[in-house]
Amino acid sequence: MPADDRLKRMFDRFGEVPEPSAEQRAHAHRKLLGAMRAAPRAALPWWRKAAVGWSVATLAAVTIAFVLVVPTTTREVDANLARIAAVARTVDRLSLPEGSYVYYRVESTVYTESETAAGSPLSYQLPATEDLWVFGMSELRRRTALPPVFSSPDDEAAFYASELVEVEGIGETRLLQLDGVFNDESIRGLSTLPDELLDQLLEKLPQNSEFTVHDEVRIVELAAQLLGPRVNAPPELRGSLLEVIGMLDVTTSRTDAGGVVAAQSYETDFGEYQQTFEFDSAGYLVRSTLTLVASDENEGFPIGVVEDIRYSRPVVVPAPGVYPTP
């Protein structure tokens, strides 16, 4: 019998189970995350075990009826991430004089599925380079799409005989000027205390009806995104973001250059994935990779890298379109 059914039968003896409010659901989310952080790292988190199926609504009801007490002790931060978090706090934030921009470069390879005008489905790895100049809500992008990599000669021939060459802009460099992009807005008001910051990141995510492994995956992804060069997070916040990642269910390893790779695995309806984020020795995000490790044979998705993105360190330049001095 599922855990939910057993709990509901127990509540039937005491009367109708109260319906939790939206505030109580959000509170239950935070309590669940606190309990998860307090669990020993070596053990499989209780919320991942298939035998346990407690819903957030049920847990909220338990909180109402029995004043459920869950651990709130902060889980220990991964040692590798704690080390570079300490360094990140000592690195001066980039100073932006009036009119200047933050510049960084992105090199990416992304698995892409498209369809020709004739209806032929095609898939390929699309590499690209992108130079970005960011200041506040203004952004200039200069993107060059490189020749795709195909899994078969037939796909390659079909691609170059189609309109997709022009659609993808293969070999072209395209400029895009954007305004109203909420770059630094995304970090405004965030706490530099890791526990409070973790709660804030959870509140930024769309709330699911149940707290699942994917909520933790999304927290790690959001924290890593905020460590990217685009938002130019201040040193104290970067250190806390690294510590938040280190409190979650990730495995880490050190790079030869003194940085850290944080990895997490999860499953979806399409298969099993591994997500990795690499930070340099000062805590800057320098690479993110998503890999499909295993797939349902009936789905036909190719095993391998879905997305591989490399970031340069941010540099201040005097104006958009100006490259840093070598």
N, C-alpha and C positions, 0 to 999 in steps of 0.2 A: 504494500500500500504506500503511495507517495506520502512524503512528510506533510504536505499541505493537508491531505485528507485526514491524517491522524490528528493534526492540530485542530482542524475544524470540528471533528467529532468531540474533542475534549472541550472546546468552547461551547458546543451545543448543550452541555450539561449545565452551563452557567447562564445561558440565555443567548440572545442575538449578538453576533459579533458586530461591534461598532464600525462604521465606515470611516476610514481615515481621511483627513482633509489634505489639501495640497501641501500645506505647511508640514503636516505630520509625515507625509511621504518624503519630502525633501530632508526632514530630520532623520528619517530612517535610512535614507541614502548615506548621509554623513556618518551615522552610527555604524553602518555596515562597513564603510571604508576604514573607520577607526579600528574596528575589530579585525579587519583584514591586515592592517598594518602591524597590529600587535602580535599576530601569529608568528611562530618560529619560521625563519626563512627556509630551513631544510625540509620542512613538512609541506605536503601539498595543501594549498589553501582550502579551507573547508567548503568555500562557496564554489570550488571547481569540481567537487565530488559528485558523481552522477546520482548518488543515492539521496542527495539533499536537494529539495525543490522548493525552498521557502520563498514565497513572493514578498515583495516590499509591502504590499497591502497587509499581508498576514503579519509580518514583523511589526508593522505600525500598530496593528490591533493588539499584539502582545505587549507593546510598550504602554498602550492605554490601560489594558486590563491588569497587568501584573507589574508595571513599572520595571520593565526589563532593563537590567544593568549589563552593559557590554564594556569590554576593556577600552580605555582611551589612551593608553600609554603609546607614545610615538615609537614606531618601529625603527630599529637601528638603520642608519643610512649606509648603503653599500660603500665599502672603504675606498674603492677606486674613484667613485663619483665624488665622495667627500673630499678626496685629495685635490681634484681639479676645481671643485667648488671653492675651496679655500684660496686657490690661486686666482680664480676668476674675480673674487672680491678685491683683489689688489691691483687689477688692471684698470687703468684710467678709462673712463668712458670717452668715446669720441666726442670732441668738441666741435660744434657746427657753427662757424661764424655766419653772419647774415649773408644769405644768397648761396651758401654752399650746400652740397649734397653728399649723402653717403653712397659710395659706389661699391658694388661687388659683382662678381662674375659667377655664372652658373653653367655647369656642363652636365647634361642629362641624357639618359637613354630610357625611353619609355615604351613599353609594349602597347601597341595600338591596333585596334580592330576598325576597319573601314569597309565601305561597300562602294563599288563603282556605279556609275550611272546606269550600267547595264544590269546591275543587280548581283554582281559577283562579289562575294565576301572575301576580304583579304586581311591578313594579319602580318605585322612586321615590327621590328624594333626600330624606333625612330630616334636617332641621336640629334642633339641640338646644342648650340651654345647661346647664352643670353647675357648681355651686359645690362645692368640695372643701375639707375640713379634715382635715389629716393630722398625726399625731404617732406616731412609732415604728411599731407594728403596728396602730394604731387609725386608722380613717378614717370620716368622715361625708360622704355625697354627697347633694346636693339637685339633682335633675335635672328639667328641663322640656322635654318634646318639643313642637316647634312643627309647624305644618301642613306636610305633605310637598309636594314639587314633583314633578309628574307630567309624563311625556312626551306624554300624550294625554288628552283629556277622558274617553274611555271608561275608562281606568285609574283616573282620579280618581273617577268615579261608582261603579265597582266597589269601590274602597277604602272609601268612606264608607258604602256599603251593606253592608259586611262587619263582622266582629268585629275586624278589624285596628285599627280606631280605638281600641278599648279595649286591645288587646294592646300597641300601641305607646304608649299613654297620651297620645294627642294632646291638647294643651292642659292636661295635668295636671302637677303638681309632685309628685314622689315622693322620699321620703327613704329612704336605705339606710345602715344602720350596719354597718360591717365590722370584724372583729378578726382578728388573725393574718395581716395583709397584710405581706409582706416588702418594705417600702419602703426604709428605710435599710440593711437587710441586703444589698440588691443591690449596694452600693458598698463594703461592709466588706472590708478586705484588699486593695483595688485600689491598685496602685502609682501614684505621681505622676510616674514616669519614662515618657515616651511609648513607648519601645521595649518596656519590660516590660509596660506597660499593654496594648499591642496584642496581645502574646502571651496575656495574661490574658483579654482579650475573646474571642480565638479559642478558647481552652479552654472558655469558657462556652457556646459554641455546640455543638449536637449535631453530631458529626463525620459528614461525608458520606464515601462511598467514594472520591470524587474531589474535588479542590479546584477549584471553579468560580467563575465571576463572582458567583454568588449568595452564596457565602461572604463576599465583600467587601461586597456589598450588605447582608448581615445584620450585619456588623461596624459599618458606618456607622449602620444603624438602631438597633443596641444602644447605641452611643456617644451618639447623639442622644437616645435614651430616658433615659439616665442624666443627661443635661443638662437634663431636664425639671424643673419645679418640685416634683414629687412627692417626690423623694429628697433634695432640699436638699443637693446635693454641695458639699463645701468648695471654696474658691477654687482651691487648687493642683490638685485633681483636675479641676475644670471646665476649667482651662487645658490640662491634659494631654489630656483627652478631645477638645477642639477641635483640638489638634495631631495627634492620631491620625486624625481625620477628614481633616485637611489633608494627611496622608501617603498617603492612598488616592486612588483614581481618581475624583475629583469635580471638577466645574468650579464656580467661585465668581464671585459678583458682589457689589458693594457696594450697599447700600440708601441712599436719600436721608437716612435718619436715622443713618447711620454703621454700620449692622449689615452682616451678610453672609448671602447665600443660597448654600447648597451644594447642587448638583444632581448626580444620577447617573441613568443610563438602563440598563435591562436588559430582557431578554425572558423570557417564560415560554410555556407551551403555549397560553395564552389571548391573548397579544399582547405588544406593546411598551409598557413603562411608563417614566414619569419620576417620580422621587421627589425632592422638594426639602425642605430644612430651612432655616428662617430663624432666625438668631440676632441678638439686638439688640447694641448697641455694647459692652455689658458681657459678652457671651457667653451670655446666657440664651436658651434655646429659646423662641421666641414663635409659631412656626407650622410645621406639617408638612403637606405636600400630596402626594397620590399621584394621578397622572393616567394614564389609559389613552390612549396616543398612537396606536396602531394595533392592529387586531384582526383575527383570522381571520374572514372573512365568514361562514363556516359556523357560527361560534360564536354570532353574534348579540349580542355584548356591545356596549353603546353606548360610543362614543368620548367621552372627557371626564373630569371629576373623579370619582374614586372615593372620595376621602376628603380633607377639608380641615379641619384642626384648628388653632385659635388658642388660645394660652395667655397668661394674664396673668403678670406677675412675682409670685413668692411674697412674701407679707406675713405677719408674725407677728400673731396675734390671741390674746386671753386665754383663749378657750374655743371648743369646736366650736359652730357655729351663729351665732357672732358675726361680723359683717362688719367689714372695716377702716374706720377713720374716714376720710371723704373728705378 
